[in-house]
Amino acid sequence: MLDIPLLVRVHVDALIAAQNDMGVCDAIRRNTPVGKPATMSAPHLPKVAGIDPTVPVSAHTAGPLSEVPAAPGAFIQDRLAGWVSDLTTLHELTERLARTSTLDDALHELLDAGAALVGARRGLIVFEPSDLRGPVSTIGLGLAHAELGQIETVPRSATSYGRILDGLPNPDGPLTTPDLLGDTSLDPRRREVAARLGYAASYALPITTDRTGRLGAAVWLYDEPAEPLERQRHLAGLYAGYAAEHLARLLELERARTDVATIAEELLPSRLPRVPGVQLAVRHHAAPQSGSDWYDALALPEGALGLAVGSVGGSGPSALAAMGRLRAGLRAYAVMEGEDPVAVLSDLELLMRLTEPSRSATALFAYCEPARRKILLAGAGHTPPLIVGDRRTEFVETTLSAPLGMLACWEAPSVEIAPAPGETVLLYTDGLLRRAGDSMDRAFSRLHSAAASVPKALRHDAASVADHVVRTVLPGGIDQGDDTEDVVLLAARFD
């Protein structure tokens, strides 16, 4: 972060020294004692267009100011006040930027602050890392989506952001176009779009760091021919340098979250099996900060089907790796002895004690025979399944059992259920209940009500049942809300 107090002290020391020198010279000329300067005007903070909110921003570049005779001390104090004001403004803007925690928020903050610093009203940022790993986005200020689309119709090499991103001549410094409409050397399409959208000048800065290279380009647009003052350019450049470092950190974090989410998805089934007599559907959301809930569905010999859901304690990469090992172990045990769910979970408990001694997990495994509409299931500290049909909506009574890894030896009786034709069995993780935002008792009631309210016309399709339940329990959507809870809902409808 910029060391604003240090910069202020440097400028203050320099100005005090200069003021003392001028005081000596003035005393010699006037034959007055040093330390008793003539009366000087009181210091005042300068009003800077685009920085001080009480001063309207002029679209035109300020011309030379007529010089007004002033005492040397007053001039120095004015300069000092101006520096302090600028540095204070810069400090406030960087503090606001530092509080952003997502790339999108940081880009919007950069665009807003830059517009205030250079005295512009509109602008855009094209975020496009030079390593081509993404993400790529375009953010507008005062520009609608359609207007951004019109700007993108201009040949890329003719735009300020395109020259910066493509490394054309002078890509590392600001690009100023003070008169878009009057400069006949510019691309005709660029001038046409500028006239149509009502802007007449632009100022562009690269967003770059030494470590990552170019991350993007920011362009601010003026309504009339103009360009920022040298003072405004300096402040905007300092701010853009800090913003680039902040964006680089957020980009690294965003990529790490994306990689974790991708790995979590790859560890789960890429598609559900097709087994006669049963329809399957799943709704799954892996939270960026978790990703340890899982599900599985695998076809077994003699037309049987194995269904499983579970949740590994903890979060982050280590929990994700444990989830992958646990799911792989359960698949192997299900193939060997799936008709006995208690044996499957007992073997899984032994695997956890050997490979994950400091971790616990919940799991539920169901051995299904669709032709006989028979399900044999066992659970280890997991939420009970829910049966949804025309004549009943009820939770399955399962035996109370501890999660895997909590006891020296796990074993609990299995439960057999027989869904009627057209009934759907819902397996889910507790993330669905926690995301509802209620106590667990109220969350269970909410889930039961959501399942009971499935319209009759939708009950013939497992995916429709799953969608209705998720929408009712989580009105904001499965991908919205708490980013610390995974959600799994696996629906199996029996013909």
MARNUPA-910521 format. One record per residue (C-alpha): residue number from 0; chain; x, y, z. Coordinates in nm, 2 decimals, padded with zeros to 4 digits. Layout:
BEGIN
   num   cadena        X        Y        Z
   NUM        A        X        Y        Z
...
end
This chain:
BEGIN
   num   cadena        X        Y        Z
     0        A    00.00    00.00    00.00
     1        A    00.12    00.36   -00.06
     2        A    00.30    00.50    00.24
     3        A    00.10    00.83    00.24
     4        A    00.23    00.96    00.58
     5        A    00.59    00.91    00.45
     6        A    00.52    01.10    00.13
     7        A    00.36    01.38    00.33
     8        A    00.66    01.41    00.56
     9        A    00.90    01.43    00.26
    10        A    00.70    01.70    00.10
    11        A    00.66    01.89    00.43
    12        A    01.03    01.88    00.51
    13        A    01.12    02.00    00.16
    14        A    00.88    02.29    00.17
    15        A    00.98    02.39    00.53
    16        A    01.34    02.41    00.41
    17        A    01.24    02.61    00.11
    18        A    01.03    02.84    00.32
    19        A    01.31    02.90    00.56
    20        A    01.55    02.99    00.27
    21        A    01.30    03.23    00.13
    22        A    01.24    03.38    00.47
    23        A    01.62    03.45    00.50
    24        A    01.64    03.61    00.16
    25        A    01.33    03.82    00.22
    26        A    01.47    03.94    00.55
    27        A    01.79    04.04    00.39
    28        A    01.61    04.24    00.12
    29        A    01.38    04.41    00.37
    30        A    01.66    04.44    00.63
    31        A    01.43    04.27    00.88
    32        A    01.52    04.01    01.14
    33        A    01.51    03.65    01.03
    34        A    01.22    03.46    01.19
    35        A    00.98    03.76    01.17
    36        A    00.84    03.74    00.82
    37        A    00.59    03.99    00.69
    38        A    00.23    03.91    00.73
    39        A    00.13    03.63    00.48
    40        A   -00.21    03.51    00.37
    41        A   -00.36    03.22    00.56
    42        A   -00.31    02.87    00.41
    43        A   -00.61    02.72    00.24
    44        A   -00.68    02.38    00.08
    45        A   -00.70    02.40   -00.30
    46        A   -01.01    02.30   -00.48
    47        A   -00.92    02.03   -00.74
    48        A   -01.17    01.95   -01.01
    49        A   -01.24    01.57   -01.01
    50        A   -01.10    01.53   -00.66
    51        A   -01.28    01.79   -00.44
    52        A   -01.65    01.70   -00.46
    53        A   -01.75    02.06   -00.42
    54        A   -01.59    02.17   -00.75
    55        A   -01.76    02.07   -01.08
    56        A   -01.55    01.88   -01.32
    57        A   -01.46    02.06   -01.63
    58        A   -01.43    01.85   -01.94
    59        A   -01.17    02.09   -02.09
    60        A   -00.80    02.09   -02.00
    61        A   -00.73    02.39   -01.79
    62        A   -00.53    02.66   -01.96
    63        A   -00.25    02.86   -01.81
    64        A   -00.35    03.05   -01.50
    65        A   -00.28    03.42   -01.48
    66        A   -00.02    03.46   -01.22
    67        A   -00.12    03.66   -00.91
    68        A    00.16    03.81   -00.71
    69        A    00.18    03.64   -00.38
    70        A    00.42    03.63   -00.09
    71        A    00.67    03.33   -00.12
    72        A    00.55    03.18    00.20
    73        A    00.19    03.19    00.09
    74        A    00.28    03.01   -00.24
    75        A    00.47    02.74   -00.05
    76        A    00.18    02.69    00.19
    77        A   -00.06    02.66   -00.10
    78        A    00.17    02.40   -00.26
    79        A    00.19    02.21    00.07
    80        A   -00.18    02.22    00.12
    81        A   -00.23    02.09   -00.24
    82        A    00.00    01.80   -00.18
    83        A   -00.16    01.71    00.15
    84        A   -00.50    01.73   -00.01
    85        A   -00.40    01.51   -00.30
    86        A   -00.23    01.25   -00.09
    87        A   -00.52    01.23    00.15
    88        A   -00.76    01.17   -00.14
    89        A   -00.53    00.91   -00.27
    90        A   -00.51    00.74    00.07
    91        A   -00.89    00.73    00.10
    92        A   -00.93    00.58   -00.25
    93        A   -00.67    00.31   -00.19
    94        A   -00.83    00.22    00.14
    95        A   -01.17    00.18   -00.03
    96        A   -01.01   -00.04   -00.29
    97        A   -00.83   -00.25   -00.03
    98        A   -01.17   -00.34    00.12
    99        A   -01.29   -00.51   -00.20
   100        A   -01.27   -00.89   -00.19
   101        A   -01.37   -00.99   -00.54
   102        A   -01.24   -00.91   -00.88
   103        A   -01.57   -00.76   -01.00
   104        A   -01.59   -00.53   -00.70
   105        A   -01.23   -00.42   -00.73
   106        A   -01.27   -00.34   -01.10
   107        A   -01.58   -00.13   -01.04
   108        A   -01.40    00.06   -00.76
   109        A   -01.09    00.12   -00.98
   110        A   -01.32    00.26   -01.26
   111        A   -01.51    00.49   -01.02
   112        A   -01.20    00.62   -00.84
   113        A   -01.01    00.67   -01.17
   114        A   -01.30    00.87   -01.31
   115        A   -01.29    01.10   -01.01
   116        A   -00.91    01.15   -01.03
   117        A   -00.90    01.24   -01.40
   118        A   -01.23    01.43   -01.41
   119        A   -01.42    01.20   -01.64
   120        A   -01.78    01.09   -01.62
   121        A   -01.78    00.76   -01.81
   122        A   -01.53    00.48   -01.88
   123        A   -01.46    00.11   -01.92
   124        A   -01.21   -00.15   -01.80
   125        A   -01.12   -00.45   -02.02
   126        A   -00.97   -00.71   -01.78
   127        A   -00.77   -00.96   -01.99
   128        A   -00.46   -01.11   -01.83
   129        A   -00.17   -01.15   -02.07
   130        A   -00.11   -01.51   -01.97
   131        A   -00.45   -01.60   -02.13
   132        A   -00.56   -01.80   -01.83
   133        A   -00.86   -01.58   -01.76
   134        A   -01.10   -01.47   -01.63
   135        A   -01.18   -01.21   -01.90
   136        A   -01.44   -00.94   -01.84
   137        A   -01.54   -00.59   -01.95
   138        A   -01.68   -00.35   -01.69
   139        A   -01.85   -00.02   -01.78
   140        A   -01.91    00.31   -01.60
   141        A   -02.20    00.51   -01.73
   142        A   -02.22    00.28   -02.03
   143        A   -02.50    00.03   -02.09
   144        A   -02.44   -00.32   -02.21
   145        A   -02.54   -00.22   -02.56
   146        A   -02.31    00.08   -02.56
   147        A   -02.02   -00.14   -02.46
   148        A   -02.11   -00.37   -02.75
   149        A   -02.09   -00.07   -02.99
   150        A   -01.74    00.02   -02.86
   151        A   -01.63   -00.34   -02.91
   152        A   -01.73   -00.31   -03.28
   153        A   -01.43   -00.08   -03.33
   154        A   -01.13   -00.26   -03.46
   155        A   -00.93   -00.36   -03.16
   156        A   -00.60   -00.21   -03.29
   157        A   -00.77    00.12   -03.33
   158        A   -00.88    00.15   -02.96
   159        A   -00.68    00.27   -02.67
   160        A   -00.74   -00.05   -02.47
   161        A   -00.66   -00.26   -02.77
   162        A   -00.32   -00.10   -02.82
   163        A   -00.24   -00.15   -02.45
   164        A   -00.35   -00.51   -02.44
   165        A   -00.19   -00.61   -02.77
   166        A    00.14   -00.45   -02.69
   167        A    00.14   -00.20   -02.98
   168        A    00.37    00.10   -02.96
   169        A    00.38    00.27   -02.62
   170        A    00.17    00.01   -02.44
   171        A    00.32    00.07   -02.10
   172        A    00.22    00.44   -02.05
   173        A   -00.10    00.64   -02.07
   174        A   -00.27    00.69   -02.41
   175        A   -00.44    01.03   -02.44
   176        A   -00.68    01.12   -02.73
   177        A   -00.79    01.48   -02.65
   178        A   -01.01    01.52   -02.96
   179        A   -01.16    01.21   -03.10
   180        A   -01.40    01.38   -03.33
   181        A   -01.15    01.63   -03.47
   182        A   -00.85    01.40   -03.52
   183        A   -00.89    01.27   -03.88
   184        A   -00.60    01.03   -03.83
   185        A   -00.81    00.81   -03.61
   186        A   -01.00    00.50   -03.74
   187        A   -01.33    00.62   -03.89
   188        A   -01.53    00.36   -03.70
   189        A   -01.38    00.47   -03.37
   190        A   -01.49    00.83   -03.45
   191        A   -01.83    00.72   -03.56
   192        A   -01.90    00.53   -03.24
   193        A   -01.77    00.81   -03.03
   194        A   -02.01    01.06   -03.20
   195        A   -02.30    00.82   -03.16
   196        A   -02.24    00.76   -02.79
   197        A   -02.16    01.13   -02.72
   198        A   -01.80    01.13   -02.60
   199        A   -01.52    01.33   -02.75
   200        A   -01.19    01.24   -02.57
   201        A   -01.04    00.95   -02.39
   202        A   -00.76    00.88   -02.14
   203        A   -00.63    00.52   -02.11
   204        A   -00.40    00.36   -01.85
   205        A   -00.25    00.01   -01.85
   206        A   -00.32   -00.22   -01.55
   207        A    00.01   -00.40   -01.51
   208        A    00.25   -00.54   -01.25
   209        A    00.61   -00.66   -01.28
   210        A    00.51   -01.00   -01.16
   211        A    00.20   -01.07   -01.37
   212        A    00.25   -00.85   -01.67
   213        A   -00.05   -00.68   -01.82
   214        A   -00.38   -00.75   -01.66
   215        A   -00.60   -00.52   -01.85
   216        A   -00.66   -00.16   -01.95
   217        A   -00.88    00.12   -01.81
   218        A   -01.02    00.39   -02.04
   219        A   -01.20    00.71   -01.92
   220        A   -01.42    00.91   -02.15
   221        A   -01.49    01.29   -02.16
   222        A   -01.80    01.44   -02.30
   223        A   -01.60    01.72   -02.47
   224        A   -01.25    01.75   -02.61
   225        A   -01.02    01.74   -02.30
   226        A   -00.73    01.57   -02.13
   227        A   -00.64    01.54   -01.76
   228        A   -00.40    01.79   -01.60
   229        A   -00.05    01.67   -01.52
   230        A   -00.14    01.67   -01.15
   231        A   -00.44    01.44   -01.22
   232        A   -00.23    01.21   -01.44
   233        A    00.02    01.17   -01.16
   234        A   -00.24    01.08   -00.90
   235        A   -00.42    00.84   -01.14
   236        A   -00.09    00.67   -01.22
   237        A   -00.01    00.62   -00.85
   238        A   -00.36    00.48   -00.79
   239        A   -00.35    00.25   -01.09
   240        A   -00.02    00.11   -00.98
   241        A   -00.16    00.01   -00.64
   242        A   -00.48   -00.11   -00.80
   243        A   -00.29   -00.34   -01.03
   244        A   -00.11   -00.51   -00.73
   245        A   -00.45   -00.55   -00.56
   246        A   -00.61   -00.70   -00.87
   247        A   -00.32   -00.94   -00.91
   248        A   -00.37   -01.08   -00.56
   249        A   -00.75   -01.11   -00.62
   250        A   -00.68   -01.28   -00.95
   251        A   -00.46   -01.54   -00.79
   252        A   -00.72   -01.61   -00.53
   253        A   -01.00   -01.63   -00.79
   254        A   -00.80   -01.88   -00.99
   255        A   -00.73   -02.09   -00.69
   256        A   -01.10   -02.11   -00.60
   257        A   -01.18   -02.20   -00.96
   258        A   -00.92   -02.48   -00.96
   259        A   -01.06   -02.62   -00.64
   260        A   -01.41   -02.61   -00.77
   261        A   -01.30   -02.78   -01.09
   262        A   -01.12   -03.05   -00.90
   263        A   -01.43   -03.10   -00.68
   264        A   -01.65   -03.15   -00.99
   265        A   -01.40   -03.39   -01.15
   266        A   -01.40   -03.60   -00.84
   267        A   -01.78   -03.65   -00.87
   268        A   -01.96   -03.86   -01.14
   269        A   -01.95   -03.70   -01.48
   270        A   -02.29   -03.86   -01.56
   271        A   -02.55   -04.07   -01.38
   272        A   -02.60   -04.43   -01.49
   273        A   -02.91   -04.55   -01.67
   274        A   -03.07   -04.85   -01.49
   275        A   -03.41   -04.99   -01.59
   276        A   -03.69   -04.91   -01.35
   277        A   -03.54   -04.60   -01.20
   278        A   -03.49   -04.23   -01.30
   279        A   -03.20   -04.04   -01.14
   280        A   -03.13   -03.67   -01.11
   281        A   -02.89   -03.47   -00.90
   282        A   -02.85   -03.10   -00.80
   283        A   -02.51   -03.02   -00.67
   284        A   -02.33   -02.70   -00.57
   285        A   -01.97   -02.70   -00.44
   286        A   -01.89   -02.39   -00.23
   287        A   -01.56   -02.22   -00.31
   288        A   -01.45   -02.25    00.05
   289        A   -01.56   -02.61    00.11
   290        A   -01.63   -02.87   -00.16
   291        A   -01.63   -03.17    00.07
   292        A   -01.98   -03.30    00.01
   293        A   -02.02   -03.58   -00.24
   294        A   -02.26   -03.82   -00.40
   295        A   -02.23   -04.13   -00.62
   296        A   -02.45   -04.36   -00.83
   297        A   -02.32   -04.67   -00.98
   298        A   -02.47   -04.96   -01.17
   299        A   -02.41   -05.30   -00.99
   300        A   -02.44   -05.66   -01.11
   301        A   -02.78   -05.81   -01.17
   302        A   -02.95   -05.48   -01.25
   303        A   -02.89   -05.34   -00.90
   304        A   -02.80   -04.98   -00.83
   305        A   -02.58   -04.82   -00.56
   306        A   -02.66   -04.47   -00.43
   307        A   -02.44   -04.28   -00.19
   308        A   -02.41   -03.93   -00.04
   309        A   -02.17   -03.81    00.22
   310        A   -01.98   -03.52    00.37
   311        A   -01.62   -03.50    00.49
   312        A   -01.54   -03.28    00.79
   313        A   -01.33   -02.97    00.73
   314        A   -01.28   -02.76    00.42
   315        A   -01.01   -02.67    00.17
   316        A   -00.78   -02.88   -00.04
   317        A   -00.71   -03.14    00.23
   318        A   -01.09   -03.21    00.28
   319        A   -01.13   -03.23   -00.09
   320        A   -00.86   -03.49   -00.12
   321        A   -01.01   -03.69    00.16
   322        A   -01.35   -03.67   -00.01
   323        A   -01.19   -03.82   -00.33
   324        A   -01.03   -04.10   -00.14
   325        A   -01.34   -04.18    00.06
   326        A   -01.56   -04.19   -00.25
   327        A   -01.32   -04.41   -00.44
   328        A   -01.31   -04.65   -00.14
   329        A   -01.68   -04.67   -00.12
   330        A   -01.72   -04.75   -00.49
   331        A   -01.48   -05.04   -00.45
   332        A   -01.66   -05.18   -00.14
   333        A   -02.00   -05.13   -00.31
   334        A   -01.89   -05.34   -00.61
   335        A   -01.76   -05.62   -00.38
   336        A   -02.03   -05.63   -00.12
   337        A   -02.29   -05.37   -00.21
   338        A   -02.59   -05.59   -00.11
   339        A   -02.48   -05.54    00.25
   340        A   -02.47   -05.16    00.31
   341        A   -02.35   -05.22    00.67
   342        A   -02.05   -05.41    00.55
   343        A   -01.97   -05.13    00.30
   344        A   -01.98   -04.86    00.57
   345        A   -01.78   -05.08    00.81
   346        A   -01.51   -05.12    00.55
   347        A   -01.52   -04.75    00.49
   348        A   -01.47   -04.68    00.86
   349        A   -01.16   -04.90    00.87
   350        A   -01.02   -04.72    00.56
   351        A   -01.08   -04.39    00.73
   352        A   -00.90   -04.50    01.05
   353        A   -00.60   -04.60    00.85
   354        A   -00.58   -04.31    00.60
   355        A   -00.77   -04.02    00.77
   356        A   -00.71   -04.07    01.15
   357        A   -00.79   -03.71    01.24
   358        A   -01.09   -03.67    01.03
   359        A   -01.46   -03.76    01.05
   360        A   -01.73   -03.80    00.78
   361        A   -02.09   -03.88    00.74
   362        A   -02.22   -04.12    00.48
   363        A   -02.53   -04.30    00.36
   364        A   -02.52   -04.60    00.12
   365        A   -02.83   -04.75   -00.04
   366        A   -02.84   -05.08   -00.23
   367        A   -03.14   -05.06   -00.47
   368        A   -03.31   -05.33   -00.67
   369        A   -03.54   -05.13   -00.90
   370        A   -03.71   -05.44   -01.05
   371        A   -03.84   -05.53   -00.70
   372        A   -03.86   -05.17   -00.58
   373        A   -03.66   -05.26   -00.28
   374        A   -03.39   -05.04   -00.11
   375        A   -03.16   -05.16    00.17
   376        A   -02.97   -04.87    00.33
   377        A   -02.74   -04.78    00.61
   378        A   -02.62   -04.45    00.74
   379        A   -02.34   -04.32    00.95
   380        A   -02.44   -03.99    01.12
   381        A   -02.62   -03.88    00.80
   382        A   -02.95   -03.71    00.74
   383        A   -03.24   -03.95    00.67
   384        A   -03.38   -04.00    00.32
   385        A   -03.71   -03.85    00.22
   386        A   -03.98   -04.04    00.03
   387        A   -04.21   -03.83   -00.19
   388        A   -04.53   -03.97   -00.35
   389        A   -04.89   -03.91   -00.42
   390        A   -05.00   -04.07   -00.09
   391        A   -04.71   -03.99    00.14
   392        A   -04.42   -03.76    00.21
   393        A   -04.22   -03.89    00.50
   394        A   -03.86   -03.93    00.63
   395        A   -03.72   -04.28    00.64
   396        A   -03.68   -04.40    01.00
   397        A   -03.31   -04.48    01.02
   398        A   -03.11   -04.60    01.33
   399        A   -02.92   -04.34    01.52
   400        A   -02.55   -04.39    01.44
   401        A   -02.22   -04.19    01.48
   402        A   -02.03   -04.05    01.19
   403        A   -01.74   -04.24    01.05
   404        A   -01.41   -04.18    01.24
   405        A   -01.59   -04.10    01.57
   406        A   -01.58   -04.45    01.73
   407        A   -01.32   -04.72    01.75
   408        A   -01.55   -04.95    01.56
   409        A   -01.86   -04.85    01.36
   410        A   -02.16   -05.07    01.30
   411        A   -02.54   -05.00    01.28
   412        A   -02.84   -05.20    01.16
   413        A   -02.95   -05.15    00.80
   414        A   -03.31   -05.04    00.71
   415        A   -03.52   -05.17    00.43
   416        A   -03.78   -04.96    00.25
   417        A   -04.01   -05.04   -00.05
   418        A   -04.10   -04.73   -00.25
   419        A   -04.44   -04.75   -00.43
   420        A   -04.46   -04.71   -00.81
   421        A   -04.41   -04.34   -00.90
   422        A   -04.25   -04.25   -00.56
   423        A   -03.92   -04.06   -00.54
   424        A   -03.65   -04.11   -00.28
   425        A   -03.44   -03.80   -00.20
   426        A   -03.09   -03.83   -00.06
   427        A   -02.92   -03.51    00.05
   428        A   -02.65   -03.36    00.26
   429        A   -02.70   -03.13    00.56
   430        A   -02.57   -02.84    00.35
   431        A   -02.92   -02.81    00.19
   432        A   -03.07   -02.77    00.54
   433        A   -02.80   -02.53    00.67
   434        A   -02.84   -02.31    00.36
   435        A   -03.21   -02.26    00.44
   436        A   -03.10   -02.03    00.72
   437        A   -03.32   -02.19    00.99
   438        A   -03.26   -02.41    01.29
   439        A   -03.22   -02.78    01.20
   440        A   -03.58   -02.87    01.32
   441        A   -03.73   -02.59    01.11
   442        A   -03.51   -02.68    00.82
   443        A   -03.63   -03.04    00.82
   444        A   -03.99   -02.91    00.83
   445        A   -03.92   -02.68    00.54
   446        A   -03.77   -02.96    00.34
   447        A   -04.07   -03.18    00.41
   448        A   -04.31   -02.90    00.31
   449        A   -04.12   -02.84   -00.01
   450        A   -04.13   -03.21   -00.11
   451        A   -04.50   -03.24   -00.02
   452        A   -04.58   -02.93   -00.24
   453        A   -04.44   -03.08   -00.56
   454        A   -04.72   -03.05   -00.81
   455        A   -04.87   -03.38   -00.93
   456        A   -04.78   -03.30   -01.29
   457        A   -04.41   -03.28   -01.20
   458        A   -04.39   -03.60   -01.00
   459        A   -04.34   -03.82   -01.30
   460        A   -03.99   -03.68   -01.35
   461        A   -03.70   -03.70   -01.10
   462        A   -03.53   -03.39   -01.23
   463        A   -03.86   -03.18   -01.19
   464        A   -03.90   -03.31   -00.84
   465        A   -03.54   -03.21   -00.75
   466        A   -03.58   -02.87   -00.91
   467        A   -03.90   -02.79   -00.72
   468        A   -03.75   -02.89   -00.39
   469        A   -03.44   -02.69   -00.44
   470        A   -03.63   -02.38   -00.55
   471        A   -03.86   -02.40   -00.26
   472        A   -03.60   -02.46    00.01
   473        A   -03.35   -02.21   -00.15
   474        A   -03.55   -01.94   -00.32
   475        A   -03.24   -01.75   -00.41
   476        A   -03.10   -02.05   -00.60
   477        A   -02.86   -02.32   -00.53
   478        A   -02.56   -02.11   -00.65
   479        A   -02.65   -01.80   -00.44
   480        A   -02.61   -01.72   -00.08
   481        A   -02.37   -01.89    00.17
   482        A   -02.04   -01.98    00.00
   483        A   -01.93   -02.20    00.29
   484        A   -02.19   -02.48    00.25
   485        A   -02.20   -02.74   -00.02
   486        A   -02.54   -02.87   -00.14
   487        A   -02.62   -03.22   -00.27
   488        A   -02.97   -03.35   -00.36
   489        A   -02.99   -03.69   -00.53
   490        A   -03.34   -03.80   -00.65
   491        A   -03.43   -04.15   -00.75
   492        A   -03.78   -04.21   -00.89
   493        A   -03.90   -04.57   -00.91
   494        A   -04.13   -04.68   -01.19
end
